[in-house]
Amino acid sequence: MTLYINSCVRKDSRTNRIAKALLDKMGEYTELFLPAEDIRPLTEETLSKRDALLAAAKYDDPMLRYARQFAEADKIVIAAPFWDGSFPSVLKVYIENIYAVGIVTVYGADGVPQGLCKADELIYVTTAGGEYIPDFGYGYIKALAENCFGIKRTRLIKAEMLDIIGADAEQLVNEAITTALGGAP
Ligand SMILES: Cc1cc2nc3c(=O)[nH]c(=O)nc-3n(C[C@H](O)[C@H](O)[C@H](O)COP(=O)(O)O)c2cc1C
């Protein structure tokens, strides 16, 4: 099953539109609309609880459901607009919640993380008002996926320069959809 992690806040999100076109072609998927989920930053209390669960290998606790869902997905699609050089904070909070050692990764004897996730590919869909700079958005997710989660392949699908004066945003989004679906732009 493909897991669609949607961090697009706007109702008319163009990032979500591109991701949905791709997902419709890929087949069945489960959507996690992050802005509507009860996903919160870890606190001293919730972190202690999680540490205790992980130490006791109680992976079936509801608190770890997002981590389990992420680890079990066959493919992962993330939609995240380019915000402040990165992505919406709800996606970072989600990552903080799923990064459970013992479920998505384990540390080897050498201290190097070994991924436990089943997905063979993670596709990151984004749009940007100006030029898309991947360093702290796609670059960060790619590094986590490949180095920590064991997801071997990552791919970026983007539409950029959507908000600059004179841009035909509609056309740029449609071109990104064509590219995502494997056609010539
Ligand atoms: C809070 C916020 C921060 C943004 N930061 C950037 C930015 O750093 N660089 C940029 O090029 N565009 C930035 N933009 C513009 C968005 O990347 C652009 O409008 C994008 O297409 C929005 O995606 P959406 O249609 O899926 O909501 C920002 C927009 C918002 C609302």
The ligand as a Tripos MOL2 file, in Angstrom:
@<TRIPOS>MOLECULE
LIG
   31    33     1     0     0
SMALL
NO_CHARGES

@<TRIPOS>ATOM
      1 C1          4.3280   30.3510    4.8850 C.3       1 LIG1
      2 C2          4.8800   30.3770    3.4810 C.ar      1 LIG1
      3 C3          6.2550   30.3720    3.2570 C.ar      1 LIG1
      4 C4          6.7640   30.3910    1.9610 C.ar      1 LIG1
      5 N1          8.1420   30.3800    1.7730 N.ar      1 LIG1
      6 C5          8.6470   30.3820    0.5130 C.ar      1 LIG1
      7 C6         10.0580   30.3420    0.3010 C.ar      1 LIG1
      8 O1         10.8740   30.3040    1.2180 O.2       1 LIG1
      9 N2         10.5130   30.3520   -0.9880 N.ar      1 LIG1
     10 C7          9.6590   30.3690   -2.0650 C.ar      1 LIG1
     11 O2         10.1250   30.3450   -3.2040 O.2       1 LIG1
     12 N3          8.3000   30.3870   -1.8840 N.ar      1 LIG1
     13 C8          7.7900   30.4000   -0.6210 C.ar      1 LIG1
     14 N4          6.4250   30.4070   -0.4440 N.ar      1 LIG1
     15 C9          5.5310   30.2980   -1.6290 C.3       1 LIG1
     16 C10         5.0770   28.8610   -1.8210 C.3       1 LIG1
     17 O3          6.1950   27.9780   -1.9130 O.3       1 LIG1
     18 C11         4.2420   28.6800   -3.0930 C.3       1 LIG1
     19 O4          3.1880   29.5960   -3.1580 O.3       1 LIG1
     20 C12         3.7460   27.2470   -3.2030 C.3       1 LIG1
     21 O5          3.3470   26.9830   -4.5230 O.3       1 LIG1
     22 C13         2.5760   26.9830   -2.2560 C.3       1 LIG1
     23 O6          2.1200   25.6710   -2.4280 O.3       1 LIG1
     24 P1          0.5860   25.2670   -2.3730 P.3       1 LIG1
     25 O7         -0.1110   25.8670   -3.5850 O.co2     1 LIG1
     26 O8          0.6370   23.7720   -2.4300 O.co2     1 LIG1
     27 O9          0.0480   25.7800   -1.0830 O.co2     1 LIG1
     28 C14         5.8910   30.4110    0.8470 C.ar      1 LIG1
     29 C15         4.5010   30.4260    1.0720 C.ar      1 LIG1
     30 C16         3.9930   30.4110    2.3530 C.ar      1 LIG1
     31 C17         2.4930   30.4170    2.5750 C.3       1 LIG1
@<TRIPOS>BOND
     1     1     2 1
     2     2     3 ar
     3     2    30 ar
     4     3     4 ar
     5     4     5 ar
     6     4    28 ar
     7     5     6 ar
     8     6     7 ar
     9     6    13 1
    10     7     8 2
    11     7     9 ar
    12     9    10 ar
    13    10    11 2
    14    10    12 ar
    15    12    13 ar
    16    13    14 ar
    17    14    15 1
    18    14    28 ar
    19    15    16 1
    20    16    17 1
    21    16    18 1
    22    18    19 1
    23    18    20 1
    24    20    21 1
    25    20    22 1
    26    22    23 1
    27    23    24 1
    28    24    25 2
    29    24    26 1
    30    24    27 1
    31    28    29 ar
    32    29    30 ar
    33    30    31 1
@<TRIPOS>SUBSTRUCTURE
     1 LIG1         1 GROUP 0 **** ****
